[in-house]
Amino acid sequence: MQRHSTLVPLSQEHQRLLFVCRYLKNDAAPYEGFPLETDAKLAYIVKVFQEVMVPHIQKEEYLFELCQGKNAEIDHLLSELHQEHSIISRMYSALTVTDEKDMIPALDLLARSLEDHIRKEERVFFEKVQQELPDVLDSIKW
């Protein structure tokens, strides 16, 4: 199904975040121009979270709020997604107090959790909202 125009910017941000996930995974292949050192990866994720993830989550939370209470299946999904936002945010915050020896596994776990979350939003939530609540999507202007 083609993305509703309201969801296109979120999907584009998801694409950028999926690249970040691939880069941060423990078994990731090297990307030209992206350092492999742990401290550089941490600096990169901090930058991405500040520039992309924080405003992205704010937009999604606004969308979630507008969709809430209109469809029981979507409400259940929203509860899961909101909880995942909280977990991912806590995982990110915990990086500031993570020992260097534990940083690679922590980055890997964050990357895999974020990737799973994005896939759920794209494949399940966005599809369901487009089918069940197109009027809500039509009302949103970013």
N, C-alpha and C positions, 0 to 999 in steps of 0.2 A: 504494500500500500504506500502510495506517495505521501510524504510528510505534509501535514498542514503547515501553512506559512508561519504560523505562530511558533511551531515546534522546530522549524529549520534552524534558527540561531542556537537553540539548545543542542540540537544534533551536531551542529558544526563544532560547538565547544566540546561535546562528547568525543568527537574525532581527535581533537587536540589532546584531550585527557587520556584517550586510549593510547596515543603515542607515548605519553608520559609513563603510562603503566608498562608498556613494553620495555621502555628504557630502564625503568627502575627494578624490573624483575632480576632476581639473582642469576638466572640462566640466559639473560638477554645477550644478544649479539651486539658487538660494538657498533655504534652509530657515528659516522664521520662528523666531527665537530662537537661531539658530546663526550666529555671526559668520563673515565671509568672510576676515578677516585671517589671514595665514599663521601668525603666532605664536599666535593663538587656536586655529586648527586643530591646531597641534602640541600645545598644552596639552590639547586635548580628546582627542587620540589617546593621549597619555601617561596621562591619567586612565582611559580605556577599557582600555588594555592592562593597567594595574595592577589595576583592579577586575574586569574581565571576562575578558580574554584569558589572563592568566597562570593563574588557576584553571581556566579552560576547557581549556587545553592540558594541564594536569595531569590532569584527568578523562579527556581523550581518550587520553593516554599510558597511563593505567591500563587503559582499555578495550582499547587496542592490545595491551598486554602479555597480557591475558587471552585475546585472540583469536589470538595468535601460535602458529604451529605446528600449527594444526588444519585448515587448508585452504590449498593452494598458491596459489590465485588471491588469496585474502585476504592471505596473507603478502606477495605481490608488491605488492598495493595498500598494505599497511601500510608497506612500505619506502618507497614513493613519498610517502605522507602524512607519515611521520616526517621525511623529508628536507625536505618543504615546510614543516613546522613550524620546522625549523632555519633555512631560508632566510628565512621571514617574521620570525622572531625577530631574525635578523641585520639584516634591512632596518630593522626598528624600532629596534634599537640604533644603527644608523648615522645615524639622524635627529639624534642628539645632536651629531654632528660635521659635519653637512651645512651648507654655506653657505646663507645666506638665498636667494640667487639660484637655488639648486638645490633648494630645499625643495618647491616646488609639484610639480615632476616626481617627486621622491622620494615624496611623499605619494600622488601618483597611481599610481605603480608599486606601492607597498605596498597601496593599496586594490584595485587590479585583481588582484594576486597573491592577496590574502586572499579576494577574492570567488571567484576560480576554485577555490581550495582548498576553500572552504566548499561550493560547488556539487558538487565531486567527493565530498566526504564525504556530503552529503545524498543525491545522486542515485545514487551508485555504492556507496560503502562501507556506509552505513547499510542500504541495500536488500539488499546481499549478506549482511551479518551477520544481518539479520532472517531471511533465507531459510536460510542455512547454519548459523548458530550461535545459535539461539534459546535454547538451554540456558545459554550464556555470558551472554546478556542477562538471563535470569531470575535468575542468581546475583548480579547487581550490585545493591547498595543504596547510593545516593548519600547 
